[in-house]
Amino acid sequence: MRESWKRDGAGDLWRRWSTHTQTRNTRGDRESQETACTPSDSGVTKITAFSGESVLLPCTCTNTQDKPKSFSWETKSRRASKDGIYIDIFSVFELYRDRITLFNQTSPGNVSLLLSDLTEDDQGSYVCLLEKTSRFIDVFIKKRIKSTPLSKTRLSALISVPFLVIGGAAVIYCIHRAHKKARMETGKINVENNLYAFHVGIKRKCPEVSHDGHISIEDLRNALQEDTNVEQILRDFKKLGITYELKLLDYLTRSIPNYPTPTEFHISEVTHVTDIDGLHKIWESEGFKAHGNDDEKFSWWSLKIDKESIQAAEERYLEKKFPDRSQEQTDRQELFLSKFTTSPAFHIDESRYGNFRFSFPLNNLMDTYRVQMCGDQDPVLREYKTMFYKQEIMYVVLVHSPEDNESFKKFPRIENSLFVDYEENQILWKAQAIGDDIRFKLILIKEDNFAKAEPVNKEYYYYVWDHVCLAFHLKDVLKFPKETLKKSLTPCKLANICSAKGKCCSYEEAKEILNNLQ
């Protein structure tokens, strides 16, 4: 006869695990006064995983905020059960020390169990006893066949220890990989091994996914295509109720037509877009404030990419592809890059963030920041984060005072980035995905040193798009004369997708507001 040691759902068990001082209390149910949950599923689930990876054993209430009166996890895996009967996992906690994680601290009705660092001894049957329902899960462990070190990009999906965020649960989604990153230094190539961790949080019912540092789209595509089961990643996230950002995985694994990548842009002007509330705050304070906690008090700025910048980038691309072009071939070349630059990064007449655009030459903004925030020392630029959204990949460049080097020293300086740099008052951006919907394919005719864009055989291909954002670390208001602010300010149309936090208006209303600004 099997025994089950039932626990109340949340903090007590979590605190015991986190301090590694698990002790067994008296058996029996400890009833909570919360509403009993309705299990979201029952029956038997079969999961296959590889040794060394992690597996999520799902068990949730239909409403993840409902706290179950009691639950327990039992197993007859090779590790825990020697005679083939179910054993309470918590009663043999020492066998799983540092390898098991619950998610019910931030989502009481999510009692799913994460089992990490799998071995073949973890194979077997598991059961979640939730209220009066049993959820059986058969776990099959396959031995990982090791490839030659650094020969392939490896990917595995983990749902790891949650951290507290506003509005819901958060997890860490990691890509474990032998990453081959080559950088040229005095003619030599250095190869570095890296561990990439993707942090996933739910804020305002939208996921926020980020990676510390900059990671290329090519690396992401290779990782997703060369290793296990993207579908399993999707299932794991969906079991935790995270679905919005999953579209990004779908886009990254699609076959797309040939398009120009990377394309190098040299940008000397940046913009800050805000809504009506933000406009009045900037005008009243005569400058730009930062928002966030002490380490992340940033003012956010985007690159302003005009037609001339696109044409100059096209010329750089052609010079690299066809370095021996004749003057006749150069004259015969038709413009093609603008047919690919369809992403919001190139929409300078509209914005997702509001109706009011402040535009500054980058050198003016940097000089003001240097004087007011850096004690007349040069600002420091670093690779900060790669942010992931439904279709968007944003490379964040941190700008901070030299006196804050200690706070941000873990982030590499920008000159180490493979696709963002800062030279001669310009951001040099090697764009990897310049179109969110690809309607043309790039044809390179090498014998003629000629490039052209041809329509694709269907209406368009949805794909990810990337861009660069500058995050200025501010401890006070970055001030400008009102005359300068007024000259820098233009109205813009609101994009179909709006991410503004405050009030927005029509383009005509925005023009009227600016005309009345005193």
Disulfide bonds with the S-S distance in Angstrom:
Cys37-Cys61 2.34
Cys59-Cys128 2.05
